[in-house]
Amino acid sequence: MIELENVAYSYGGGELFSDLDLSLQPGSFHFLTGPSGAGKTTLLKLCYGELVATAGDVRLFGDDVRGMDRDKVALARRRIGVVHQDCRFLDHLPVAENIALPLTVSGRSSEGSDIDDLMAWVGLTRQADQLPPELSGGERQRAALARAVIMSPEVIIADEPTGNIDWEMSQRLLALLVELNRMGKAVLIATHDLTLIRAAKAQVQARVLRLKDRRLVAAGADL
């Protein structure tokens, strides 16, 4: 579904990484690790068409990103749910309306979208009418996940989704991501949390990749 082949990315005159290969297929589960500044967020942005590779090929659902116009990229991105690290919301809108925003932007009505079921799935039924500033960190992350999956995407990409929440809430979020994967979604999570990775590997067959020294390699079995 998403394929990167011999990909490189440079900015400011320096090469962030090169000769990078990655394939996200239906039902696959990937973790992306590596030191700060290695380019994890940049790599995620390449995977959902936010950035264009300096060299190599990036294909979204069979189409080369370089040959796609803005409308085609936008259509492809509707098939990818992204959970950003900073979880930005419109603070003047209730949580339920924030979650439904992708439907609104795409011109679809939230009626009949089972948003109530989605809110229940992420455990936010009681928070539906609250404003985002009233949510805890874990609630914001679950709201971000709900917003990412409301369009029924085929791929879920999450950037440090548990970075600012406690362990119990991290486990709840991981359980939701594992459930999505078992439904056939491809999942790619960038994280520094090795304990989270170990917990996931006890539940699902996950591939762990490390981005370091401008290369992407399979992490060791010690994880």
N, C-alpha and C positions, 0 to 999 in steps of 0.2 A: 504493500500500500504506500509506504514511504521508503524511498531508497536513496542513499547517498553513496556515490562511487568516486573514489580518488578526490575527495573534496578538500579544498584548502580555503582558509579565510584569513585575510590580512586587513589591518587598519593602521593608520598612522605610520605607515612605512615598515611595520613589523608584522611578521607572520604569526598568527595565533595558533593555527594547527594546519596540518597538510596530510595528504595521502590517507584520508579518513574514509572508511567504509562502514555503513550501517544499514540494516534492513529491518523495518518494522512490519511484521506480517500479522494477519488476524490471529488473535489468541496468544500473542507473544507478550512477555513481561520483561522489561529491561530496567535496570538501575544504572544511572550514570553518576560516577563519583570522580573525585579529583580535587586537587588543591584550589583554593580561591585564586581567581585570575587565570585559570587554565583554559577557560572558554566554554564552560558548561552551558551557561545561559545563551551564549551565541549559537552553540550547536542546536539547542532546542529551537531557537528562532529560525534557523535554516530548515528545521524539520516541519515548521508550519508556515513557511513562506514569508516570514517577516523580514528576513534578510536573504540576499542572493550570494551564493558562494563566489569567491574570487576565482577559483578554478575547480574543475570537476563537474559532476552531474548530480543534480538533486531532482528526483521525480516524485511528484505527488499524485498518487492514484494513476500512475502510468504516463503522466504528462511532465515534460521537462519544464521546470520553473522558468527558465530563461525564455521559453516560447509562449508563456502564458501572459495574457493581458490582466489588468487589475481585476476585471470582473470575474475572469476564470479563476484567479488566485482566491478571490473572495468566496466563490462557490466551493472550491476545494477546502477552504478553511472552515466552512460550515460542517465538514465531515471530521474535523479535528477539534476536540475539546481541550482548552488550555486553562490550567490553574496557575496563575502568576504568583510569584513570591510575595508581592505586596498587596494582593487582594483588594483592589480598588473597587469602591462602590459609589453610587450616587447617594449621598447622605440624606438628601431630602425625600427620597423614595423609600417606602417600606421594603423589608427584606424580600417578600414575595414578588414585588414588582421588579426589584433588582435582578432576581433570579430569572424572571421572564424577559429581561431586556433583549437577549439574542433573538427571541421570537418577534419582538416589536421591531427590531432593526431589520429583520429579514422580511417584514411585512406580513407576518403570520399572527393570527390571533392566539392569545393564551387560552382561550376557551377551548375545551376539549383536549388540552395538552397534558392533562393529568398532573398539573402542578401541585395539587394537594397531595397526591401520592408521592411525588418527588420530594416535597417538603417533609413528609412523614419518613421517607426512606433515609434522609440525612438527619432525622431527629430534630427538625426545626418547626414543627407544626405550631407550637406555642409562640414562636418568635416571628410568625409570618407578618404581623402588623407592626413589629418594632422597626426602628430606624437602625441602619448599620452601626452608628456609634454606640448603640446600646448592647451590641453583641460582644461576647468574650472572643479571645483569639481563636479558640477551637471552633466556636460557632461561625465565625467569619470564614474559616477554612472550609467548613462543610457547606456553607452557603456558596462559596466560590466553586466547589466541586459540583453542586447542584446546577449552578449557572452554566458550567462547562459541559454538562451532559444533557441539558434540556433539549438540544437539537438532535439527540440520539446519534452522536458522532461514532465513528468507527475506531478512532484513535484518541487516547487520553494522554496528554503531556502535562506533567506537573513539575514546577520548579521549586524545590525545597518546600514542599507542602506542609511539612511538620516542623519547620525551623523555629517557630515561635510559640509552640504549644507543648503542653506537658505530655508525659508518656502515655497516660490513659487515653487522652484525646488522640494522640498519634496512632494508637492501636485501633481506635474507632474509625479513623480516616483510612488506615490501611485496610481494614475489613471491607470498607466500601469499594476501594480500588480493586481488591482481590475479587470481589463479587462482580464488578464490571468486567474484569478479565475473564472470569468464568462464563460470562455471557458472550464471549468471543471478541471483546474489544482488545486492541493492542494497547499496552500501557508502557509509558516511558517516564521514569521519575528521576530527576536530578536531586541528589541528597548527599550530605556529609555524614548522615546518621547510620553508622555501621550496625548498631543494634536494631534499627528498623529493618535493615536489609536482612539480617539474620532471622528476624521474626517473620518476614515475608517468605524467605526460602523454606520455612517450615510449613507454609501453607500452599505455595504455588511454585512451579518450576520457573525460576527467574534467572536471567542472564545478567551478570554484573560486569559493567565496562568501566574502565578507568581512563580518564583523559589527563595525560601528564606528558610533559616534555614534547608537546606538539603532536602527540600520537594518541590514538584510541586503541586500547588493548584490553583483553579479557583479564579481569581481576583474578587473583589467586584463590585457591580453594579454602584458604584460611578464613575467608569471610563466611 
